[in-house]
């Protein structure tokens, strides 16, 4: 597939392509490069969760917070 044909896809076809690419990357997450700052942030968050488990939010807490902020 050449790049010109990618830009000529319909929006649903583009979304499907993105999903397919994401699924392919997710199959081997260790192969996906990350920046050093991202690794540091992940380590910081992991340490925070280990040292302060009460700081985590449940999925229900997150949904309620987002809905409260966006009025949904």
ABEGO torsion letter per residue (X at the ends): XBAAAAAABBAAAAAAAAAAAAAAAAABAAABBBBAAAAAAAAAAAAAAAABAAABBBAAAAAAAAAAAAGX
